Amino acid sequence: MGKRTVPLLSRSLQLRHVDAGSCNGCESELAAITNPIYDAQRFGVDVVASPRHADVLTVSGPVTRQMEEALRRTHQAMGEPRLVVSVGDCAAGGCPFAGSYASHRGVGEVLRVDAHIPGCPPSPADIVRHLRALMGQV
Amino acid sequence: MSMASEGLTPVLAVQEVEASGLGAAVAASLGRGARYLTMAASDHREDEGRLRVDVVLAPGGPGPLEVLRLHLPPQRAEYASLTPILPAVHWDEREARDLLGVVPLGHPDPRPLVLPDDWPRGLHPLRRDVPWDVHPASAVGAAWSARLAEGEGVVHMPVGPVHAGIIDSGHFAFSLMGESILHLDVRLGWKHRGVEKTVEGTPWEEASAAVERVCATCSASQQAAWSEAVEQILGWPLPPRAVWLRTILLECERLANHINDIAALPAGTGYTVAAMAGSVLKERMLRLAAQAFGHRYLFGAIRPGGVARDLDPAAGTGLRQGLGELRGDLERLTQRMLRHPGFVDRIHGTGVLRPSTARDLGGVGPVARASGVRQDLRLDRPYLAYRQLAPLLVVEEEGDVAARLRVRIREAAVSLELLDRLLHGLPPGPWRAPAPAGAERASGLGIGACESPRGAQVHYLELRQGRIFRLRIRSSSFANWPLLLEAVPGNLIGDFPLINKSFELCYACSDR
């Protein structure tokens, strides 16, 4: 009997978010992906309250000095397999404050990043599109 | 506030005071009905051999802003803390101690406010001889520790900096007796990015992109306060159309925030239908903003001398029409919310901020107005188009979650009304004025302030030879965080998210 295989995480992606020094624009747009207009749940994407339940860690901001450890610990708390997605230009090093005394130059300096969602901030539609691409849906 | 176009009246009145006389000078000013706006410490050792502390107050009536200036020798940079006579400065003083090593003697809270836990003691990053990109090794010493209530049966519950929902990072330390909150302490600074140090030395023409990214949800207010400070220094009057467009941008921002904050409350009570309906209205507002001004959060909309681009007639008509449609839907939603018995039961009498506390701690914006504080910069020191079109002052007295909700509902209606009149009466002409001669080498002090969706947003700016020497941003949330800590004790832990949402404070602009 041929068993149909489904790519990993292609139908359900549980997401946990860490704000590592954003301007809160990325949070505002991320929160919108589950509103009735974007309704990311219909694609199997949902936001969960604990890293222990999460498949993907989304991170915004350049990673401030004070948030570095909390970010690492949140990542460590996730089970395998786990993915890291940087959200917004700051998280990829494009933050106007990147490299200051209080800040890293992006998530890549702290964690291995599997995918990036560009934008300042990325719109909810962009975020949903990139997450679906990560799941192999599009 | 007062633009240079006002003519002969000076915008600022600087008065130098002795360290021993600062408290008396502040008290006298407050006694005359002045209101505290901001405080900024700065490092003038290179040219003057001393540090500086400026305390800025707005007089009770018209007239220039009062700047009380204190000079401090670097070897003994200390003064008697102002917190005992003006509690509103207690976080400002902690911040200045962290960043510039200016010590408020007798301050009731010796803990750091914004610096990281592992930051070495005695290294003050906003001193000018500390490099912008210094990355000192981890040190022990400056770490923050929670203030907790102690006693038999008292349980301590730390929450954050990473939260269960998609919100900014911050840490709360609850002391609980059963489900009742005895005491709440907060540790902010997780998002401290070194904004103010980063822009030092930047020519003012190039700083807008950084300034507008201090906070997305109040970006237009940041841009407006920043631009006003620059214009004040340069003596740069705005053309009428720019004045109008800037006001439209500020009111659009207020509306987007108020809709967001109105929709966030039912989410805190499990009333999902209303929260979802509200989130749709917010999305519609963000789309209207993007269609009219090119960005959902109005990044890149305002620039010194005017606005960054014009509103074309078709976009103006579209905005006016879209807002008209939004008005009815928002009204229906809020009426439905206020008729929902379960929701109403949760918000009444919850998270009460007493009027005296709101006043004494210097609360601002809708939070203060919901506790009976009759204060709104749009009316108290009219600026931009508010000089001609005064908005209605919205005040409630109860100070609970319900009162904060009602203030936002009523203010949203006032904003919609105001926007309709602004869009209808938009004057023709240029939307940006050319910079005055010598603008690229200008020096001086400017203070820009506006009433953001959450209250007074104040930018203290010193330019030297056209470059930023010192920018200090005092956001409305920075002013209101200490008030939250007063409104929470005595409530149930399960009501904390609801109370927190009713304050809707921003971490990004508080931490900077």
Chai-1 contact restraints between the chains, C-beta under 6 A:
chainA,res_idxA,chainB,res_idxB,connection_type,confidence,min_distance_angstrom,max_distance_angstrom,comment,restraint_id
A,H17,B,I166,contact,1.0,0.0,6.0,A-B,restraint_1
A,V18,B,V162,contact,1.0,0.0,6.0,A-B,restraint_2
A,D19,B,D168,contact,1.0,0.0,6.0,A-B,restraint_3
A,D19,B,S169,contact,1.0,0.0,6.0,A-B,restraint_4
A,G21,B,K191,contact,1.0,0.0,6.0,A-B,restraint_5
A,G21,B,R193,contact,1.0,0.0,6.0,A-B,restraint_6
A,C23,B,R213,contact,1.0,0.0,6.0,A-B,restraint_7
A,C23,B,C215,contact,1.0,0.0,6.0,A-B,restraint_8
A,C23,B,A216,contact,1.0,0.0,6.0,A-B,restraint_9
A,C23,B,A508,contact,1.0,0.0,6.0,A-B,restraint_10
A,N24,B,D168,contact,1.0,0.0,6.0,A-B,restraint_11
A,N24,B,A216,contact,1.0,0.0,6.0,A-B,restraint_12
A,N24,B,T217,contact,1.0,0.0,6.0,A-B,restraint_13
A,N24,B,A508,contact,1.0,0.0,6.0,A-B,restraint_14
A,G25,B,A216,contact,1.0,0.0,6.0,A-B,restraint_15
A,G25,B,Y297,contact,1.0,0.0,6.0,A-B,restraint_16
A,E27,B,I166,contact,1.0,0.0,6.0,A-B,restraint_17
A,L30,B,I166,contact,1.0,0.0,6.0,A-B,restraint_18
A,A31,B,I166,contact,1.0,0.0,6.0,A-B,restraint_19
A,N35,B,S279,contact,1.0,0.0,6.0,A-B,restraint_20
A,P36,B,M276,contact,1.0,0.0,6.0,A-B,restraint_21
A,P36,B,V280,contact,1.0,0.0,6.0,A-B,restraint_22
A,I37,B,E283,contact,1.0,0.0,6.0,A-B,restraint_23
A,A49,B,A164,contact,1.0,0.0,6.0,A-B,restraint_24
A,T64,B,K191,contact,1.0,0.0,6.0,A-B,restraint_25
A,T64,B,R193,contact,1.0,0.0,6.0,A-B,restraint_26
A,R65,B,P116,contact,1.0,0.0,6.0,A-B,restraint_27
A,Q66,B,P116,contact,1.0,0.0,6.0,A-B,restraint_28
A,Q66,B,G189,contact,1.0,0.0,6.0,A-B,restraint_29
A,Q66,B,W190,contact,1.0,0.0,6.0,A-B,restraint_30
A,M67,B,S169,contact,1.0,0.0,6.0,A-B,restraint_31
A,M67,B,W190,contact,1.0,0.0,6.0,A-B,restraint_32
A,A70,B,P161,contact,1.0,0.0,6.0,A-B,restraint_33
A,A70,B,V162,contact,1.0,0.0,6.0,A-B,restraint_34
A,T74,B,V162,contact,1.0,0.0,6.0,A-B,restraint_35
A,P96,B,A210,contact,1.0,0.0,6.0,A-B,restraint_36
A,P96,B,R213,contact,1.0,0.0,6.0,A-B,restraint_37
A,F97,B,R193,contact,1.0,0.0,6.0,A-B,restraint_38
A,F97,B,G194,contact,1.0,0.0,6.0,A-B,restraint_39
A,F97,B,V195,contact,1.0,0.0,6.0,A-B,restraint_40
A,F97,B,T198,contact,1.0,0.0,6.0,A-B,restraint_41
A,G99,B,D133,contact,1.0,0.0,6.0,A-B,restraint_42
A,S100,B,W132,contact,1.0,0.0,6.0,A-B,restraint_43
A,S100,B,G194,contact,1.0,0.0,6.0,A-B,restraint_44
A,S100,B,T198,contact,1.0,0.0,6.0,A-B,restraint_45
A,Y101,B,P125,contact,1.0,0.0,6.0,A-B,restraint_46
A,Y101,B,V134,contact,1.0,0.0,6.0,A-B,restraint_47
A,Y101,B,G194,contact,1.0,0.0,6.0,A-B,restraint_48
A,A102,B,H192,contact,1.0,0.0,6.0,A-B,restraint_49
A,A102,B,R193,contact,1.0,0.0,6.0,A-B,restraint_50
A,A102,B,G194,contact,1.0,0.0,6.0,A-B,restraint_51
A,S103,B,R193,contact,1.0,0.0,6.0,A-B,restraint_52
